[in-house]
């Protein structure tokens, strides 16, 4: 597992890198504003379709209130 910052994630998105963006925020937060293409972790039924093999890169993000 590796931690990346916002700038690194933005670069991955801007480059069009192939990865699954997994959001672990509440439904309310997701509905208010989520990153384009992000799926909510609570929607586990979609994960097998999005991860055709175990080598697929997954980037999970959540809120940081520090």
NORSUL-V937613 format. One record per residue. N is the residue number from 0. RES is the residue in one letter. OMEGA is omega in degrees with one decimal (NA if undefined). Layout:
N;RES;OMEGA
N;RES;OMEGA
//
This chain:
0;X;-179.0
1;X;176.0
2;X;174.7
3;X;179.9
4;X;-176.7
5;X;-178.1
6;X;178.0
7;X;178.8
8;X;178.5
9;X;178.5
10;X;178.2
11;X;179.7
12;X;-178.4
13;X;179.2
14;X;-177.0
15;X;178.0
16;X;-179.6
17;X;178.3
18;X;176.5
19;X;178.9
20;X;-173.2
21;X;-179.2
22;X;179.9
23;X;176.7
24;X;178.0
25;X;178.1
26;X;178.7
27;X;179.3
28;X;179.3
29;X;-178.2
30;X;179.0
31;X;-177.7
32;X;174.6
33;X;179.4
34;X;-179.6
35;X;178.3
36;X;-178.2
37;X;172.7
38;X;178.4
39;X;178.0
40;X;-178.1
41;X;178.6
42;X;-175.5
43;X;-177.8
44;X;-179.3
45;X;-172.9
46;X;178.9
47;X;178.1
48;X;-178.0
49;X;-179.8
50;X;-176.7
51;X;174.5
52;X;-174.2
53;X;178.5
54;X;179.1
55;X;177.7
56;X;177.6
57;X;174.0
58;X;178.1
59;X;176.7
60;X;179.4
61;X;-179.7
62;X;177.4
63;X;-176.3
64;X;-180.0
65;X;NA
//
